[in-house]
Amino acid sequence: MAIWNKQQLMARLDAREDFAVYFFTPMCLGCQQAMKLVDLADEAIPELTIGKMDLNYVPELAERWAITNVPVLLVFKDGEIAETSYRMGNMIEVYDFLKG
C-alpha cells in the first residue's frame, strides 16, 4: 500500500473511483499499530485500492471531511465519501469495514 500525495488522491476523486484512504500522523503510536492492520486488509482485499496519507500534509482535507482524529479510514464510492471509521482495534473490524 503506497503513501499518496494530494495530487494522487485528487485524481482518484476526479475520476470518481471507488477506493479507501488511511490517514495517519507519524508520531501517533495508535496509527502505527492500525497501519499494520490496514496493510493486512490491503493484501486480503486486492480488489479495493487503499492508499495512505499523512494528515499533517493535507490539513485542508481534515477540515473538508471533518476528520477529528487519527487514525481514520475513509471509503469513497464514485469519488464521494461513503463511510468513515475511527475503529481499528483488530483485523476483523478493519476487514469488515472495508468490505462493507
C-alpha positions as CSV (number, residue, x, y, z in Angstrom):
1,M,0.0,0.0,0.0
2,A,1.5,3.3,-1.2
3,I,1.7,6.6,0.6
4,W,-0.3,9.0,-1.7
5,N,0.2,12.7,-2.2
6,K,-2.6,15.2,-2.6
7,Q,-2.5,15.0,-6.4
8,Q,-2.9,11.2,-6.4
9,L,-5.9,11.5,-4.2
10,M,-7.5,14.3,-6.2
11,A,-7.0,12.3,-9.4
12,R,-9.0,9.5,-7.9
13,L,-11.7,11.8,-6.7
14,D,-11.9,13.5,-10.1
15,A,-12.2,10.1,-11.8
16,R,-15.0,9.2,-9.4
17,E,-13.2,6.0,-8.4
18,D,-14.1,3.6,-5.6
19,F,-11.2,3.4,-3.1
20,A,-10.2,3.8,0.6
21,V,-7.7,6.1,2.3
22,Y,-6.0,5.6,5.6
23,F,-5.0,8.9,7.3
24,F,-2.3,8.9,9.9
25,T,0.4,11.0,11.5
26,P,3.9,9.7,12.1
27,M,4.1,10.4,15.8
28,C,0.8,8.6,16.6
29,L,1.5,5.2,18.2
30,G,-2.0,4.0,17.5
31,C,-1.6,5.0,13.9
32,Q,1.4,2.7,13.5
33,Q,-0.4,-0.2,15.1
34,A,-3.5,0.4,12.9
35,M,-1.4,0.7,9.8
36,K,-0.3,-2.9,10.2
37,L,-3.9,-3.9,10.2
38,V,-4.7,-1.8,7.1
39,D,-1.7,-3.3,5.3
40,L,-3.1,-6.8,6.1
41,A,-6.5,-5.8,4.8
42,D,-4.9,-4.4,1.7
43,E,-3.5,-7.8,1.0
44,A,-6.7,-9.6,1.8
45,I,-8.9,-7.3,-0.4
46,P,-6.9,-6.9,-3.6
47,E,-10.0,-5.6,-5.5
48,L,-10.0,-2.4,-3.3
49,T,-7.4,0.3,-3.9
50,I,-6.2,1.6,-0.5
51,G,-3.8,4.5,-0.1
52,K,-2.2,6.0,3.0
53,M,-1.8,9.7,3.6
54,D,0.0,11.7,6.3
55,L,-2.7,14.1,7.6
56,N,0.0,16.7,8.5
57,Y,0.5,17.4,4.8
58,V,-3.2,17.9,4.0
59,P,-4.8,19.7,6.9
60,E,-7.4,21.3,4.5
61,L,-8.8,17.8,3.8
62,A,-9.2,17.2,7.6
63,E,-11.3,20.3,7.7
64,R,-13.2,19.5,4.5
65,W,-14.1,16.0,5.6
66,A,-14.4,16.8,9.3
67,I,-11.6,14.4,10.4
68,T,-11.4,14.8,14.1
69,N,-8.8,12.2,15.0
70,V,-6.2,9.8,13.6
71,P,-6.0,7.0,12.7
72,V,-9.1,7.2,10.4
73,L,-10.2,5.2,7.4
74,L,-12.4,6.7,4.7
75,V,-14.1,4.7,2.0
76,F,-15.1,6.5,-1.2
77,K,-17.7,5.4,-3.7
78,D,-17.9,7.2,-7.0
79,G,-15.4,9.7,-5.7
80,E,-17.6,10.6,-2.7
81,I,-17.1,9.7,1.0
82,A,-19.3,6.7,1.7
83,E,-18.0,5.6,5.1
84,T,-15.7,6.8,7.9
85,S,-14.2,4.7,10.7
86,Y,-12.0,5.5,13.6
87,R,-12.3,1.9,14.9
88,M,-9.3,-0.2,14.0
89,G,-8.9,-2.3,17.1
90,N,-8.5,-5.6,15.3
91,M,-8.2,-7.1,11.8
92,I,-11.9,-8.2,11.7
93,E,-13.1,-4.6,12.3
94,V,-10.8,-3.2,9.6
95,Y,-11.7,-6.0,7.1
96,D,-15.4,-5.8,7.7
97,F,-15.4,-2.0,7.4
98,L,-13.5,-2.1,4.1
99,K,-15.6,-4.9,2.7
100,G,-18.7,-3.1,3.9
